[in-house]
Amino acid sequence: MRELSKNDWRVLAELLEMASESSIKHGVDEFKLDNTKENLELVVSAELWDCPNDPCPANIDKDDNQIYTDDSFLMRFFASIARENSQ
């Protein structure tokens, strides 16, 4: 598989931004992740990106051992990373 070019990163960012907007319009954008160290680090990083001075704590359901977040939120987070890589 080839490395992503700056243009690929730009297109990926646009796709993620479009998907995020579409997800928000549908009203259901809850996303569950297994409660692993890696997934928790991802959600915490995204929260710090979104609100560096007042991040929300990760929403962990102890009953089903899942981390709950919004798919549109994660798409915006990954879109920002893709935008950085497109520069």
C-alpha positions as CSV (number, residue, x, y, z in Angstrom):
1,M,0.0,0.0,0.0
2,R,1.3,3.5,-0.8
3,E,1.9,6.3,1.6
4,L,-0.8,9.0,1.7
5,S,0.1,12.2,-0.2
6,K,-0.7,15.7,1.1
7,N,-3.6,15.7,-1.4
8,D,-4.9,12.3,0.0
9,W,-4.8,13.8,3.5
10,R,-6.8,16.8,2.3
11,V,-9.4,14.7,0.6
12,L,-9.6,12.5,3.7
13,A,-10.2,15.5,5.9
14,E,-13.0,16.7,3.6
15,L,-14.7,13.3,3.6
16,L,-14.5,13.1,7.4
17,E,-15.9,16.6,7.8
18,M,-18.8,15.8,5.4
19,A,-19.5,12.5,7.2
20,S,-19.4,14.3,10.6
21,E,-22.0,16.9,9.4
22,S,-24.2,14.2,8.0
23,S,-24.0,12.2,11.2
24,I,-25.0,15.2,13.2
25,K,-28.0,15.8,11.0
26,H,-29.3,12.3,11.6
27,G,-29.4,12.9,15.3
28,V,-27.9,9.5,16.4
29,D,-24.2,9.6,16.6
30,E,-23.4,7.6,19.7
31,F,-20.3,5.5,19.2
32,K,-19.1,2.8,21.5
33,L,-15.6,1.6,21.9
34,D,-14.2,-1.2,24.0
35,N,-12.8,0.1,27.3
36,T,-9.1,-0.5,26.5
37,K,-6.1,1.7,27.3
38,E,-5.7,2.6,23.7
39,N,-9.3,3.6,23.2
40,L,-9.4,5.6,26.4
41,E,-6.2,7.5,25.3
42,L,-7.9,8.2,21.9
43,V,-11.0,9.7,23.5
44,V,-9.0,11.7,26.1
45,S,-6.8,13.1,23.3
46,A,-9.9,14.1,21.3
47,E,-11.4,15.7,24.4
48,L,-8.2,17.7,25.0
49,W,-8.2,18.7,21.3
50,D,-11.8,19.9,21.6
51,C,-11.5,21.7,25.0
52,P,-7.9,22.0,26.1
53,N,-8.8,24.1,29.1
54,D,-11.8,22.0,30.3
55,P,-11.9,18.6,28.7
56,C,-14.9,16.4,29.5
57,P,-14.1,13.1,31.2
58,A,-14.6,10.0,29.2
59,N,-18.0,8.4,29.5
60,I,-17.4,4.8,30.6
61,D,-20.3,2.5,31.2
62,K,-19.2,0.1,33.9
63,D,-22.0,-2.4,33.1
64,D,-21.0,-3.1,29.5
65,N,-17.4,-1.9,29.9
66,Q,-17.7,0.4,26.9
67,I,-16.5,4.0,26.3
68,Y,-19.3,6.1,24.9
69,T,-18.5,9.1,22.6
70,D,-20.0,10.7,19.5
71,D,-18.9,9.4,16.1
72,S,-19.2,12.9,14.6
73,F,-16.9,14.2,17.3
74,L,-14.2,11.6,16.5
75,M,-14.6,12.3,12.8
76,R,-13.9,16.0,13.4
77,F,-10.9,15.0,15.6
78,F,-9.5,12.8,12.9
79,A,-10.3,15.4,10.2
80,S,-8.2,17.9,12.1
81,I,-5.3,15.4,12.1
82,A,-5.8,14.8,8.4
83,R,-5.8,18.6,7.8
84,E,-2.5,18.9,9.7
85,N,-1.0,16.1,7.5
86,S,-2.2,17.8,4.3
87,Q,-0.1,21.0,5.0
